[in-house]
Amino acid sequence: MISSIKDFFIGVLGSLFATFLITYVFQFIKLGETFNFKTLLNIIVTYKFLIYWILLLFIVLIIRKYIRKKIDSIQTPFPSVISVASSYDLESEAEAYGFKWKVHADVRRKNSFKNEIVDIKVGRVEGPYCKYDYREMKMSRTYFGRYKYKCPKCSYKKILLKDTWTLESDIEDEIEAQYRTKMSAK
């Protein structure tokens, strides 16, 4: 998608440039020795299609920048300190946002003699993995800034507004909330 939009804009700019040169080269030849910037500006203003195309291109680029900035602002910021834990009490698989995830969590028990679980703390989430063949998804950005996830084998695609870190953070929160809801219902 990105390459086709880039190709479109390159084609439009090339077409405009070629049309401008071919159409107005006679105007420039006619100027001859008395060439100045004011005359060139009058020629460009007289033929408005060039201005319209430049304005359209400028508007599209501004909209693209605005949309990308808005999408980047909704992402979860990276933590300033990352802790690394070597072992977790619980390892599970989850499915969310159209992907499979591997979740590692620590279990907090009431005391060490009873097996009564009080709470869980998700320590790490791995993924996203393809929901069909469990391969790691490759992430890229679309032209307007959305995040595109694609399986390298089966070509399963999913386009979301969230990057991998934001998805992992949402899944951590969701799993912990589900467990607390389940425990409060008992």
PAPAMI-671558 format. One line per field, with one value per residue (C-alpha): residue number from 1; x, y, z. Coordinates in nm, 4 decimals, m for minus. Each point is the difference from the previous one (the first is absolute). Layout:
REM PAPAMI-671558
seq c(NUM/...)
east c(X/...)
north c(Y/...)
up c(Z/...)
END
This chain:
REM PAPAMI-671558
seq c(1/2/3/4/5/6/7/8/9/10/11/12/13/14/15/16/17/18/19/20/21/22/23/24/25/26/27/28/29/30/31/32/33/34/35/36/37/38/39/40/41/42/43/44/45/46/47/48/49/50/51/52/53/54/55/56/57/58/59/60/61/62/63/64/65/66/67/68/69/70/71/72/73/74/75/76/77/78/79/80/81/82/83/84/85/86/87/88/89/90/91/92/93/94/95/96/97/98/99/100/101/102/103/104/105/106/107/108/109/110/111/112/113/114/115/116/117/118/119/120/121/122/123/124/125/126/127/128/129/130/131/132/133/134/135/136/137/138/139/140/141/142/143/144/145/146/147/148/149/150/151/152/153/154/155/156/157/158/159/160/161/162/163/164/165/166/167/168/169/170/171/172/173/174/175/176/177/178/179/180/181/182/183/184/185/186)
east c(0.0000/0.2779/0.1917/m0.3105/m0.0777/0.3630/m0.0078/m0.3198/0.1491/0.3247/m0.2019/m0.2149/0.3052/0.1794/m0.3068/m0.0414/0.3645/0.0016/m0.3266/0.1226/0.3259/m0.1553/m0.2944/0.1853/0.3423/m0.1220/m0.0897/0.3527/0.1508/m0.2203/0.1343/0.3476/0.2409/m0.2575/m0.0401/m0.0849/m0.1765/m0.3118/m0.0690/0.0506/m0.2419/m0.2623/0.0274/m0.0471/m0.2998/m0.1576/0.0041/m0.1721/m0.0042/0.3566/m0.0926/m0.3012/0.2106/0.2681/m0.2662/m0.1578/0.3377/0.0747/m0.3394/0.0494/0.3460/m0.1350/m0.2873/0.2458/0.2252/m0.2981/m0.1368/0.3433/0.0499/m0.3460/0.0683/0.3406/m0.1594/m0.2336/0.2847/0.1094/0.3390/0.2932/0.1015/0.3187/0.1107/m0.0566/0.0346/0.0995/m0.1372/0.1323/m0.2885/m0.3719/m0.2552/m0.2489/0.0322/m0.3112/m0.1197/m0.2496/m0.1772/m0.0717/m0.0163/m0.0035/0.3375/0.1293/0.2173/0.2152/m0.0530/0.2380/m0.1269/0.0859/m0.2622/m0.0459/m0.1343/m0.1558/0.2722/0.2522/m0.1858/m0.3325/m0.0513/m0.2474/0.0883/m0.0578/0.1197/0.2110/0.2520/0.0738/0.3726/0.0507/m0.2061/0.1539/m0.1454/m0.1900/m0.0126/m0.2114/m0.3258/0.0260/0.3606/0.1443/0.2781/0.1175/m0.1748/0.2075/m0.0996/0.0196/m0.1747/m0.2519/0.0256/m0.2295/0.1686/m0.2101/0.1819/m0.0137/0.0709/0.0691/0.0821/0.3063/m0.1339/m0.3759/m0.0289/m0.2636/m0.0283/m0.1446/0.0124/m0.0357/0.0526/0.2271/0.3630/0.1329/0.0919/m0.3464/m0.1660/0.2157/m0.0838/m0.3716/0.0126/0.1843/m0.2649/m0.2860/0.1221/0.0567/m0.3456/m0.1676/0.1595/m0.0990/m0.3563/m0.0056/0.1305/m0.2489/m0.2901/0.0882)
north c(0.0000/0.2424/m0.0638/0.0463/0.3361/0.1083/m0.1107/0.1985/0.3199/m0.0430/m0.0549/0.3082/0.2165/m0.1324/0.0604/0.3525/0.0809/m0.1407/0.1725/0.3256/m0.0140/m0.1034/0.2402/0.3031/m0.0406/0.2307/0.2626/m0.0201/0.0215/0.2999/0.1705/m0.0174/0.2550/0.1738/m0.2953/0.0988/m0.1579/0.2178/m0.1155/m0.3633/0.0460/0.1517/m0.3024/m0.2432/0.1944/0.0174/m0.3788/m0.1017/m0.3774/m0.0172/0.1906/m0.2263/m0.3165/0.1403/0.1007/m0.3460/m0.1651/0.2374/m0.0712/m0.3774/0.0279/0.2136/m0.2433/m0.2911/0.1703/0.0849/m0.3563/m0.1511/0.2384/m0.0870/m0.3755/0.0381/0.1931/m0.2894/m0.2491/m0.1170/0.1533/m0.2328/m0.0388/0.1700/m0.3125/m0.3538/m0.2866/m0.3430/m0.2993/m0.3426/m0.2207/0.0411/m0.2062/m0.0145/m0.0238/0.0171/0.0738/0.2741/0.1247/0.3707/0.2568/m0.2829/m0.1418/m0.2666/0.1031/m0.1820/0.1399/m0.0462/0.0932/m0.0228/m0.1278/0.1538/m0.2459/0.0618/m0.2022/m0.2575/m0.2945/0.0473/0.0068/0.2888/0.2586/0.3632/0.1833/m0.0348/0.2403/m0.0352/0.0374/m0.0515/m0.0388/m0.1468/0.0493/0.0745/m0.3381/m0.0997/m0.1572/m0.2649/m0.1241/0.1619/0.1869/0.3345/0.2852/0.2630/0.3591/0.2940/0.3350/0.0990/0.3294/0.1791/m0.1531/m0.2967/m0.3182/m0.2915/m0.3507/m0.2750/m0.3678/m0.0856/m0.3450/0.0109/0.3767/0.0541/0.3788/0.2218/0.3809/0.1658/0.3408/m0.1478/m0.1039/m0.3205/0.1583/0.1541/m0.3329/m0.1817/0.2583/m0.0272/m0.3796/0.0103/0.2300/m0.2028/m0.3334/0.1459/0.1647/m0.3239/m0.1892/0.2639/m0.0050/m0.3786/0.0067/0.2664/m0.2062/m0.2922)
up c(0.0000/0.0937/m0.3192/m0.2154/0.1642/m0.0399/m0.3636/m0.0519/0.1423/m0.1927/m0.3179/0.0652/0.0716/m0.3072/m0.2141/0.1347/m0.0537/m0.3543/m0.0885/0.1440/m0.1951/m0.3295/0.0213/0.1240/m0.1583/m0.2772/0.2590/0.1374/m0.3500/m0.0709/0.3115/m0.1481/0.1355/0.2237/0.2369/0.3546/0.2960/m0.0271/m0.3558/0.0993/0.2904/m0.2347/m0.2313/0.2892/0.1393/m0.3465/m0.0305/0.3246/m0.0400/0.1274/0.3147/0.0595/m0.0226/0.2284/0.2546/m0.0169/0.0574/0.2874/0.1635/m0.0272/0.1599/0.2859/0.0622/m0.0024/0.2536/0.2246/m0.0090/0.0752/0.2920/0.1377/m0.0278/0.1675/0.2866/0.0937/0.0432/0.3449/0.0845/0.0590/0.3645/0.1119/0.1903/m0.1202/0.2452/m0.1175/0.1873/m0.0770/0.1094/0.0363/0.1888/m0.2847/m0.3765/m0.2136/m0.3494/m0.0760/m0.3090/m0.0445/m0.2819/m0.2560/0.1136/0.2348/0.2953/0.2542/0.3510/0.2945/0.3466/0.3676/0.2413/0.3427/0.2555/0.3403/0.1663/m0.1097/0.1625/m0.1760/m0.3726/0.0191/m0.2647/0.0984/m0.3119/m0.3103/m0.1487/m0.3692/m0.0432/m0.3700/m0.3138/m0.3149/m0.3438/m0.2085/m0.1696/m0.2994/0.1074/m0.2748/0.0083/0.3165/m0.1828/0.1254/m0.1815/m0.1813/0.0744/m0.2396/m0.0379/m0.2646/m0.1880/0.2446/0.3069/0.1020/0.1035/m0.2401/0.1287/m0.2521/0.0336/m0.2113/m0.0943/m0.0452/m0.0743/0.2720/0.0408/0.2678/0.0088/0.3396/0.1576/0.2687/m0.0101/0.1581/0.3336/0.0396/m0.0850/0.2559/0.2682/m0.0767/0.0197/0.3346/0.1411/m0.1481/0.1402/0.3473/m0.0079/m0.1113/0.2863/0.2585/m0.1363/0.0213/0.3587/0.1118/m0.1375/0.2311)
END
